[in-house]
Every structure is written in C-alpha cells, then in structure tokens.
Amino acid sequence: MSGDVYRNYINGQWLEGQKITTNLNPSDTSDVVGQYAKADADDCVAAIASANKAFDSWSQSALEARKAILDMIGDELIERKEEIGAILAREEGKTLAEGIGEVGRSGQFFQYYAAEVLRLMGENTASVRPGIDVEVHREPLGVVGIITPWNFPMAVAAWKVAPALAYGNCVVLKPAELVPASAWILAEIISRSGLPDGAFNLVMGSGREVGEKLTSSAGVDAITFTGSVDVGRHIARNCIENMSRIQLEMGSKNALVVLNDADLQSAVDCAVAGAYFGTGQKCTASSRIIVESGIHDEFVSKMTEAMGKLVVGNSMTPGVHIGAVVDERQLLQNLKYVELAKEEGAELVQGGERLHLETDGYFMSPALFINTSNEMQINRDEVFGPVACVIKVDSYEEALEVSNDSDFGLTSGIMTTSLKYASHFKRHSKSGCVMVNLPTAGTDYHVPFGGRKSSSYGPREQGQYARDFYTIIKTNYSKPY
Ligand code: NAD
C-alpha cells in the first residue's frame, strides 16, 4: 500500500490495511479527500487487546497528566479549526462555516473534560452499623468501544472520546466509513498527546465487519453508539450477550410548535435553521413543524419566502447556506420520501428536487410540505435530509399531543410569547431536550444531551452526567482500629 494512505492507529502504531477506502467530497466528486486504510476484524481484535493492555497504566495515571493531555488535544483542535474544518466540510458536505464550528466545538469537549478530570469526587458516609466508615467512589470502567455516524464526524467522536479518556478508560474508535478523515485527524493529534500506547486506537472499517467484532467482543466493557435505530438495536443485543454496558443515541423526528402568539420572524428563523441547516442531516433537526391555525398561512408564506433566499451549493463556496447531501444513497432516499409524501397527499410548496450545479455533487433544494397529518409516513419516519412538513392544529393542547405522538423523543421546541404555554410545554413534552423560542438543533457541551423512546437508550451523554456511563461505582466499608 502506498505511503499516501492514511492508516489505522493500533497500539501506538500506524498500521496498513488489506484494503483502502476512497473518501470523496460529496460537493464535488472529482475531489478525493484521501485514501484511508480499511481495518478488518483482526485489526479490531488487535486494537481491543492493546486497549486492555494499556488499561492498567492509563487508569492509574496522575490526574494532572490526564488533564494536560486532554487540554493539549482541545487546544490544538481549536487552534487548527479553520484548516481541519475545511477537511471536515469536504468529506461530509456541510458548509465550511459549519465544519469550522464543529471542530471548534470538538475542542471545547476536550477542554471541558480536561477540567472535569479534577472534579470526580466521591462520597463518604457513616455506616448503619456503629464504628464503620463507608466510601462510595467511581472507578474507570475499562475498554470503551466508540461507534460514530457520518453526520458529525468530529463532534460525536469528541464528545465520546474526551469523557472516556478523562475518566481513565481506554478507547477503540470506529468512525463511519463515509467520513474517516476527521477521525483520522483526531487520532493523529491524540497520538502526539503523551497518551500511553494502546490507550486510544482508531479502526476505520465497516460496521458489518469491524463494528460487529467490536460490539460482540468480551474484551470490551462498554459500547457507546450514535447512529440509526436498527443498528442500535442490533448492537444492544450483541452487548447484552457479553454483559457490556451500552449507551445508544439514535434517530429522531423532532417537532417545533409555533403558536398563534409567537413572534413570526423568530418562528420562521428558527424553523428554517432547525429544518435545513446542516442539510437537515442533524439528529436534532426540526422535521415536523406544528403550526396553530391562526398564524398558519402567514407563517407558511414567510417561511417559503425565507427558503427562497437559501443558497444551496458546494460546501467550500462562500455564501452557501445549505451544503451537499452526504452521498448518492442518502440523496435518493430523501427524494424517495419527497415522492412518498406527495403520494400520501401532502402538498409540496417549495423545493424537494435534485440540483445539478457547477460541481458534480449530491445537491437538493430544501423541501417544505403543507397539509400534512401526523399519521402520514413522512411524519413518522426519520428522513435525515432537508425535508420538513407543516402540520396545522387548532390549539396548544392539540399541538402538544401531536408533538408527543412519535416513536422518537430527542428534541422538541415551542415558539410562543406565553409563559403559561412555554412552562407547560417544558413540563409535558416527551423529549430529552426542550427548546423555547430556539431552534430544535443547537445544544451546549456542559449539560446532558439525549432523548427518550427510540431516540436514546442508557445513561446521558455530555456534561458531568457522562460519568454515569464512563465510570463504575465501588462501595468500600472499613472499620478503623
Ligand atoms: P448507521 O446506524 O448506519 O451507522 C452508524 C455507525 O454504526 C457507523 O459507524 C456504522 O459503520 C456502524 N455500524 C453499522 N452497522 C453496524 C453493525 N452491525 N455493528 C456495529 N456497528 C455498525 O447511522 P448513520 O447513517 O451513520 O447516521 C445517521 C443516523 O445517526 C441517524 O439515524 C441519526 O438520527 C443518528 N444520529 C443520532 C444522534 C443522536 O445523538 N441521537 C446524533 C447524530 C446522528
């Protein structure tokens, strides 16, 4: 294999594979982002073994050393966010600004968990029996297998790798096949951070081979996965076989409620940003826009007007608002859902077409449907593209009911100037994150993130709550003499 191939990182060494993956820019398929060594099941076994070998040393490492390593990784990501963000945008299709933003955010995850290293306090309490002390404290869990999707190729890896290492665990990271470049860059930075060999491993392989091996191996103590529901369910079954701990972040069908008393312009801005930015390829995207009848017509007219100003194009072109769809398969799936919605009787008011632009890529105009009902398939399935549907309702109560009527429950939002409805919605919305007068997409890194129903399974990610997944609790009893 030629020296131009980016390799897997196992046991502190950069290793070739038997095959390669060619990483293409979805905004311009003549642009090759790079050639990446494809890991196989044997590479995965080697990575798991090296992570287990490194565990003794990393789990016992001094807290200041651990903090310094995480700080170094975070600082370098932030310093190089423009350069790395451009590569991320080229491999995933999101706009350059979004790519740079994602790399900056990834750095913040490392900086945040660098500080958290020093905050892992335990508890000390009296026993129910006289003369006995009780301590409850958290220990590193072991080897964590991390499986990530293509839509946030750097951020999802960062929000899992940073707490895993911060709490003293060793890692085997398997990124999505479509986007190895961002994970490889993260691995390259980590390889220079001073982490012991084997404490972090990168295996860039297929879900079917490498993912399967990682999730069915007894040498892995926990699996954290972000991706689709079907794969998540399958992984959970594998993990239970080995009694490995599981954390799953999966699909969504997020609702944004717009009430009659909403500020119209804010409602339109939040709906457009939530539904279409990131090419709609966000697990937090607003795909169901539930609008009260009194504001419905005005809202639809203003939203259509705002959509008309959105520029779809090559992710690297300045002024582009909506980049490319990640690949041909996803684009065809989006278009299939547009056709399905029409067949179901939904009315397409704007977009929903494949666009052929200057560069050969996977472009699609953002689609808005009206006259849809929550029972339609288009409002039940996750599309994962720039497609949103308006559902007209007659009251706040109906809006809440429709919003909660979904198999998913990741984020939800309400646009209103009424404290009464905002407060009620925060209490009664059956989702993991509720937004008031904000887009359903866009979260902070220092607080928990996750959903309900088929959107999430297991402990929350991010913030201090991440320690519930990445640590194991020990209770010590002692009788001092
Ligand atoms: P996917 O499920 O196809 O793949 C996700 C990862 O799982 C990839 O790395 C893939 O190679 C791997 N995989 C596939 N089959 C596997 C198997 N049998 N065993 C182990 N690993 C396997 O998802 P995707 O298409 O990459 O991403 C899109 C999905 O991710 C959407 O459903 C989206 O909602 C979800 N997502 C959720 C969140 C969240 O936080 N809830 C965030 C981002 C994306």
Residues whose N, C-alpha, C, O or C-beta is under 5 A from the ligand:
A	BS01	NAD	I147 T148 P149 W150 K174 P175 A176 E177 G205 S206 G207 R208 G211 E212 T226 G227 S228 V229 V231 E249 M250 G251 S252 C283 S455
